[in-house]
């Protein structure tokens, strides 16, 4: 476990599914950390399906595809999504 180095809030509008909100929050957190100059990023989230899609090497074709694609495009940074239920 690392130290909390920064925090932010972001309001989502018209999000129908919780797993979309989780994926969008991950995307925003990674962008925020990159803007702050962090080289290693650990993101915690409750949506196992979103985390699996982000870590998967297979192209995503779900409703999360645009979000997952954006997160994967930031692969120059070391991104470590964490599911708090599995550690």
C-alpha positions in Angstrom: 0.0 0.0 0.0 1.3 3.4 -0.9 0.7 6.9 0.3 -2.2 9.1 -0.9 -0.4 11.8 -2.9 -3.4 13.6 -4.4 -7.2 13.5 -4.5 -9.9 15.0 -6.6 -13.6 14.9 -7.2 -15.5 14.9 -10.5 -19.2 15.0 -11.0 -20.7 12.5 -13.5 -23.9 13.2 -15.3 -26.4 10.7 -16.7 -24.4 7.6 -15.9 -26.8 4.6 -16.2 -24.6 1.8 -14.9 -22.2 1.7 -11.9 -19.5 -0.1 -13.8 -19.4 2.7 -16.3 -19.0 5.2 -13.4 -16.2 3.1 -12.0 -14.4 2.9 -15.4 -14.8 6.7 -16.0 -13.5 7.4 -12.5 -10.4 5.3 -13.2 -9.9 7.1 -16.5 -10.1 10.5 -14.8 -7.8 9.4 -11.9 -5.2 8.2 -14.4 -5.3 11.4 -16.4 -5.1 13.5 -13.2 -2.1 11.5 -12.0 -0.3 11.8 -15.3 -0.9 15.6 -15.3 0.7 15.8 -11.9 3.8 13.9 -13.2 3.4 10.6 -11.4 5.2 7.7 -13.1 3.5 4.9 -11.2 -0.2 4.9 -10.6 -2.3 2.6 -8.4 -6.0 2.9 -8.8 -8.6 1.2 -6.6 -12.0 0.4 -7.8 -15.0 -1.9 -6.9 -15.9 -2.9 -10.5 -14.1 -6.2 -11.2 -15.4 -6.2 -14.8 -14.0 -2.8 -15.5 -10.6 -3.8 -14.0 -10.5 -7.0 -16.0 -11.2 -5.1 -19.2 -8.5 -2.6 -18.5 -5.9 -5.3 -17.8 -7.0 -7.6 -20.7 -4.9 -7.7 -23.8 -8.0 -8.5 -25.9 -9.7 -5.6 -27.6 -12.8 -4.6 -25.7 -16.1 -4.5 -27.6 -18.4 -3.6 -24.7 -20.1 -0.3 -23.8 -16.8 0.5 -21.9 -14.7 0.3 -25.0 -14.1 4.1 -25.4 -13.1 4.4 -21.8 -10.9 1.3 -21.8 -9.2 2.4 -25.0 -8.3 5.7 -23.5 -6.9 4.1 -20.4 -4.9 1.6 -22.4 -3.5 4.5 -24.6 -1.8 5.8 -21.5 0.3 2.6 -21.2 3.6 4.6 -21.1 2.8 4.9 -17.4 2.7 1.9 -15.1 -0.9 1.6 -14.2 -1.9 -0.9 -11.5 -5.8 -1.2 -11.1 -6.7 -2.8 -7.8 -9.9 -4.5 -6.7 -10.2 -3.9 -2.9 -12.1 -7.2 -2.6 -9.2 -9.3 -3.9 -6.2 -7.1 -2.9 
